[in-house]
Amino acid sequence: MEIFSYFHLGNFLIIDLIAASTNALNGALLARSPSHYRGNYWTVPGILMLAIFGGIGGGVFRDVLLARVPAALVNPWYLFLCLIAGTLGMVAAYNRGQQFRERTFQLMTSFSLPWYAAIGVHAGLEAQIPMLGAILLGIVGPTAGRFLIDLTSRQPAKQFVRGEWFVGTAVLTSVVFLICAQFLGLSVWPSTLISVAFGFAFRVTAVWQGWEEPMPKMPPDLIEGLPEREAFKEKRQEEQEGKQ
């Protein structure tokens, strides 16, 4: 079939599609969560659009910054898989969907984030842009999709608020890839695997331990009003104690 001709070896297409599908599923589940659904009353097309935003948003931003036609517009597999993933996220019962997103899917998003970052830096180096510009592409790729979802949902963008090193993971992965590719002279795949391993391990540890990006100094009365965030390991411990 003609559609299968869009698959070809020797590049990051398969990994890019996996990352896009994972982020699309997360986008649909996020749209169904109270923080993003309450007061918006998304329609079916609306949730699927949010899934597409989450899935291909980062890749489109990356390609536009590189002045090239976004891959998602010329390869139908991006939209096809994002729609499938978005549908799965939309029809999942809320409670089961949230449990999935807070457990197994944390590993999947921790996996897709550094892949997108590594792909962005690689694309920047291939385009022969300066190293800082390549790092910026490594940050834009994994974070722009979530920005579009939060903006559409009238929520503070995750990049700018408290979180378990969401942007920090993209920065770390991008820097490690750059060091491996530019200074150690490693080829694309070793650079990618090493940087993704660093980013994945850091992100999973941050989620498990509840590590967060530092906040600026604030007046004591404002600090007292901030709700405490539980580490993932504490949530798991509470769930296990509740079952006993």
PEVENLIN-V533978 format. One record per backbone hydrogen bond with DSSP energy under -0.5 kcal/mol. NH is the residue of the N-H (numbers start at 0). CO is the residue of the C=O. E is the energy in kcal/mol with one decimal. If there is no record, write none. Layout:
nh = <NH:NH>
co = <CO:CO>
e = <E:E>
//
This chain:
nh = <3:4:5:6:7:15:16:17:18:19:20:21:22:23:24:25:26:27:28:29:30:31:32:35:36:37:39:40:46:47:48:49:50:51:52:53:54:55:56:56:59:60:61:62:63:64:65:66:67:72:73:73:74:75:77:78:79:80:81:82:83:84:85:86:87:88:89:90:91:96:97:98:99:100:101:102:102:104:105:106:106:107:108:109:110:111:112:113:114:115:116:117:118:119:120:121:122:123:124:125:126:127:128:133:134:135:136:137:138:138:139:140:141:142:142:143:146:147:148:149:150:151:152:153:154:159:160:164:168:169:170:171:172:173:174:175:176:177:178:179:180:181:182:182:183:185:190:191:192:193:194:195:196:197:198:199:200:201:202:203:204:205:206:207:208:209:210:212:221:222:223:224:225:231:232:234:235:236:237:238:239:240:241:242:243>
co = <0:1:2:3:5:11:12:13:14:15:16:17:18:19:20:21:22:23:24:25:26:27:29:32:32:33:36:36:42:43:44:45:46:47:48:49:50:51:51:52:55:56:57:58:59:60:61:63:62:69:69:70:70:73:74:74:75:76:77:78:79:80:81:82:83:84:85:86:87:92:93:94:95:96:97:98:99:99:102:102:103:103:104:105:106:107:108:109:110:111:112:113:114:115:116:117:118:119:120:121:122:124:123:129:130:131:132:133:134:135:135:136:137:138:139:139:142:143:144:145:146:147:148:150:149:156:157:162:164:165:166:167:168:169:170:171:172:173:174:175:176:177:177:178:178:179:186:187:188:189:190:191:192:193:194:195:196:197:198:199:200:201:202:203:204:205:205:162:218:218:219:220:222:206:207:230:231:232:233:234:235:236:237:238:239>
e = <-0.9:-1.5:-1.3:-1.5:-0.5:-3.1:-2.5:-2.2:-2.6:-2.3:-2.6:-2.4:-2.3:-2.0:-2.3:-2.2:-2.0:-2.0:-2.3:-2.6:-2.1:-1.1:-1.2:-1.1:-2.7:-1.6:-2.4:-1.6:-2.5:-2.2:-2.2:-2.1:-2.2:-2.1:-2.7:-2.6:-2.3:-2.8:-0.6:-1.7:-2.7:-2.4:-2.4:-2.4:-2.6:-2.3:-1.1:-1.8:-2.3:-1.6:-0.7:-0.8:-1.8:-0.6:-1.4:-0.5:-2.4:-2.5:-2.1:-2.4:-1.7:-2.7:-2.7:-2.2:-2.2:-2.2:-2.0:-2.3:-1.0:-3.3:-2.9:-2.3:-2.3:-2.6:-2.6:-0.9:-0.5:-2.9:-1.1:-0.8:-0.9:-1.3:-2.8:-2.0:-1.4:-2.4:-2.3:-0.8:-1.1:-2.4:-1.9:-2.7:-2.6:-2.1:-2.2:-2.4:-2.4:-2.1:-2.6:-2.3:-1.6:-1.2:-2.0:-2.0:-2.2:-2.1:-1.9:-1.7:-1.1:-0.6:-2.6:-2.3:-0.6:-0.9:-0.6:-2.4:-1.8:-2.0:-1.8:-2.6:-2.6:-2.3:-2.0:-1.1:-3.0:-1.9:-0.7:-2.2:-1.8:-1.0:-2.3:-2.7:-2.5:-2.2:-2.6:-2.5:-2.4:-2.3:-2.5:-2.4:-2.8:-2.9:-0.7:-1.4:-1.9:-2.7:-2.0:-2.5:-2.8:-2.3:-2.2:-2.8:-2.0:-2.0:-2.7:-3.2:-2.2:-2.3:-2.5:-2.6:-2.1:-2.4:-2.4:-2.6:-2.8:-1.6:-1.5:-1.6:-1.0:-2.0:-2.2:-0.6:-1.3:-1.9:-2.0:-1.8:-2.2:-1.9:-2.2:-2.2:-2.3:-2.2:-2.0:-1.3:-0.9>
//
